[in-house]
Amino acid sequence: MKDCVSAPRKSIAARSLVLGTVLLFLAGCAGLDERACEQREIENRGVKPVTTYRLVEPQAAKNLPAGSVPLVSTYKLSFKPGFTQPCSDTVLYKDVVIQRSGGDDTVLNEIREFYAEDGTLITSNTQDVTGQIRQSGSYVATTPLPIPRKAPPGKYRIVSRLMFEKHGSGRPAVQIARGEGFLYITPRE
C-alpha cells in the first residue's frame, strides 16, 4: 500500500518539476521577446521608412511634352499584413500608373501621413521619389512600416499623396495622386 501511494506522489512531483521548468522557460522567452522588441525600437529610432519604386511595365505611349504635369491613372494602396501587432512590421504596397515628361526639371515628392482612429495625425513623412519614377509606366512601390511596441490597438488610416513641382519655379507643389488605406493593430499576444 505504501508503494502505491508514493508512486503517484513521485509522478506528481516529476510533472510539477517539468511544468515549472516549462513555465520558467516561457517566461524567459517573453522577457527575451520584450528585450528584442525594445532593441529593435532603439535601432529604428529616428529612421524614416523609405519607399522603393520598381518599374513593372514601361508604357508604350509617348511621354508627355516637356514641362507637362504628370498624369496618374492608378494610385492604389494596400497593406500586408492588414492586421498586425505592436513590435512587428507591415508593408505598404502601392500600384501606380503614371504618364510623365522626360524633363529633368520635374520634382516628384511622396507625402505619407499616418492617422489614429480619431483622426489625430501621428506622423508625416516626405520623400523625393523623382529619381525612382523616371519614365511613364506601371510601378510597384513598397514601404516597410515598423509598428512600435506601445502602439495601441485600433484602426489606423494612412494617406499617401504624390506631389509634382517644377524645379526652381517658385510655384507651390500640385497634388497629382492621392490614396488611402487602413491598417489594423491588434493586441499583442
C-alpha positions as CSV (number, residue, x, y, z in Angstrom):
1,M,0.0,0.0,0.0
2,K,2.9,2.3,0.8
3,D,4.4,1.8,-2.6
4,C,1.1,2.6,-4.4
5,V,0.8,5.9,-2.5
6,S,4.4,7.0,-3.0
7,A,4.5,6.2,-6.8
8,P,1.8,8.8,-7.7
9,R,3.5,11.4,-5.4
10,K,6.8,10.9,-7.3
11,S,4.9,11.2,-10.6
12,I,3.2,14.4,-9.4
13,A,6.5,15.9,-8.2
14,A,8.1,15.0,-11.5
15,R,5.2,16.5,-13.5
16,S,5.3,19.6,-11.3
17,L,9.1,20.0,-11.9
18,V,8.6,19.6,-15.7
19,L,5.7,22.1,-15.7
20,G,7.6,24.6,-13.6
21,T,10.6,24.3,-15.9
22,V,8.4,24.9,-19.0
23,L,6.7,27.9,-17.3
24,L,10.1,29.4,-16.4
25,F,11.3,28.8,-20.0
26,L,8.2,30.6,-21.4
27,A,8.6,33.5,-19.0
28,G,12.2,33.8,-20.0
29,C,11.2,33.8,-23.7
30,A,8.7,36.5,-23.1
31,G,11.4,38.5,-21.4
32,L,13.7,37.9,-24.3
33,D,11.0,38.8,-26.7
34,E,10.3,42.1,-24.9
35,R,14.1,42.9,-24.8
36,A,14.4,42.1,-28.5
37,C,11.4,44.4,-29.2
38,E,13.0,47.2,-27.2
39,Q,16.3,46.8,-29.0
40,R,14.5,46.9,-32.4
41,E,12.9,50.2,-31.4
42,I,16.2,51.7,-30.3
43,E,17.7,50.7,-33.7
44,N,14.8,52.2,-35.6
45,R,14.6,55.4,-33.7
46,G,15.0,58.4,-36.0
47,V,15.0,56.2,-39.1
48,K,12.2,57.1,-41.5
49,P,10.6,54.4,-43.7
50,V,11.8,54.7,-47.3
51,T,9.6,53.9,-50.3
52,T,11.1,52.0,-53.1
53,Y,9.6,52.2,-56.6
54,R,10.2,49.5,-59.2
55,L,9.1,49.8,-62.8
56,V,7.0,46.8,-63.7
57,E,6.0,47.7,-67.3
58,P,7.1,50.7,-69.3
59,Q,4.3,52.5,-71.0
60,A,4.2,52.1,-74.8
61,A,2.6,55.6,-75.3
62,K,5.0,58.5,-75.8
63,N,6.0,60.6,-72.8
64,L,4.1,63.8,-72.3
65,P,5.6,67.0,-73.7
66,A,8.4,68.6,-71.6
67,G,7.2,70.6,-68.7
68,S,3.7,68.9,-68.6
69,V,2.1,67.9,-65.3
70,P,2.3,64.1,-64.9
71,L,-0.9,62.2,-65.2
72,V,-1.6,59.4,-62.7
73,S,-4.4,57.0,-63.7
74,T,-3.8,54.5,-60.9
75,Y,-2.6,55.1,-57.3
76,K,-3.8,52.2,-55.0
77,L,-2.6,51.3,-51.5
78,S,-2.7,48.0,-49.7
79,F,-1.1,46.5,-46.6
80,K,0.4,43.1,-46.0
81,P,-0.5,42.1,-43.4
82,G,-3.5,44.3,-43.0
83,F,-3.9,43.2,-39.4
84,T,-0.7,43.3,-37.3
85,Q,0.5,43.6,-33.7
86,P,2.8,46.0,-31.9
87,C,6.6,45.3,-32.3
88,S,6.1,43.8,-35.8
89,D,6.3,45.1,-39.4
90,T,3.8,45.6,-42.1
91,V,4.5,46.7,-45.7
92,L,2.6,49.4,-47.5
93,Y,2.2,48.4,-51.2
94,K,1.3,50.9,-54.0
95,D,0.3,50.2,-57.5
96,V,1.0,53.3,-59.6
97,V,0.4,54.0,-63.3
98,I,1.9,57.3,-64.4
99,Q,2.5,59.2,-67.7
100,R,5.1,61.9,-67.5
101,S,7.5,64.0,-69.4
102,G,11.2,63.1,-69.5
103,G,12.3,66.5,-68.4
104,D,14.9,66.9,-65.6
105,D,13.1,70.0,-64.2
106,T,10.3,67.8,-62.7
107,V,10.3,67.0,-58.9
108,L,8.0,64.3,-57.6
109,N,7.6,64.1,-53.8
110,E,5.6,61.5,-51.9
111,I,3.9,62.5,-48.6
112,R,2.8,59.8,-46.2
113,E,0.5,60.6,-43.3
114,F,-0.4,58.2,-40.5
115,Y,-3.6,59.0,-38.6
116,A,-5.1,57.4,-35.5
117,E,-8.7,56.2,-35.5
118,D,-9.9,59.5,-34.0
119,G,-8.3,61.5,-36.9
120,T,-5.2,62.7,-35.0
121,L,-2.2,63.0,-37.2
122,I,0.5,60.7,-35.7
123,T,3.3,61.3,-38.1
124,S,4.1,62.6,-41.6
125,N,7.0,61.8,-43.9
126,T,8.0,63.4,-47.2
127,Q,10.3,61.6,-49.7
128,D,11.7,62.8,-53.0
129,V,10.9,59.9,-55.5
130,T,11.9,61.8,-58.7
131,G,14.9,59.5,-59.3
132,Q,12.7,56.4,-59.0
133,I,10.0,57.4,-61.4
134,R,12.0,58.4,-64.5
135,Q,9.6,57.4,-67.2
136,S,6.0,56.7,-68.0
137,G,4.7,53.2,-66.9
138,S,3.4,50.9,-64.2
139,Y,5.2,50.9,-60.9
140,V,5.0,48.9,-57.7
141,A,6.2,50.7,-54.6
142,T,6.9,49.2,-51.2
143,T,7.3,51.0,-47.8
144,P,8.2,48.9,-44.7
145,L,6.4,50.2,-41.7
146,P,7.7,49.1,-38.3
147,I,4.8,49.1,-35.7
148,P,6.0,50.5,-32.3
149,R,5.6,48.2,-29.3
150,K,3.5,50.7,-27.5
151,A,1.1,51.3,-30.4
152,P,-2.4,51.0,-29.1
153,P,-4.8,48.5,-30.8
154,G,-7.1,50.1,-33.3
155,K,-7.8,51.2,-36.8
156,Y,-5.3,53.5,-38.4
157,R,-5.6,55.4,-41.7
158,I,-2.6,56.0,-44.0
159,V,-2.9,58.7,-46.6
160,S,-0.3,58.9,-49.4
161,R,-0.1,61.8,-51.8
162,L,2.1,62.2,-54.9
163,M,3.1,65.8,-55.5
164,F,4.5,67.5,-58.6
165,E,6.5,70.7,-58.9
166,K,8.8,72.3,-61.4
167,H,12.3,72.6,-60.1
168,G,13.1,76.2,-59.4
169,S,9.7,77.6,-60.5
170,G,8.8,79.0,-57.1
171,R,5.2,77.7,-57.5
172,P,3.6,75.5,-54.9
173,A,3.5,71.8,-55.5
174,V,0.5,70.3,-57.1
175,Q,-1.1,67.0,-55.9
176,I,-1.3,64.6,-58.8
177,A,-2.4,61.5,-56.9
178,R,-3.9,60.5,-53.6
179,G,-4.6,57.2,-52.0
180,E,-5.5,56.0,-48.6
181,G,-5.8,52.7,-46.8
182,F,-6.5,51.2,-43.4
183,L,-4.2,49.2,-41.1
184,Y,-5.5,47.4,-38.0
185,I,-3.3,46.9,-35.0
186,T,-4.5,44.1,-32.7
187,P,-3.4,43.5,-29.1
188,R,0.0,41.8,-28.7
189,E,-0.3,38.1,-27.8
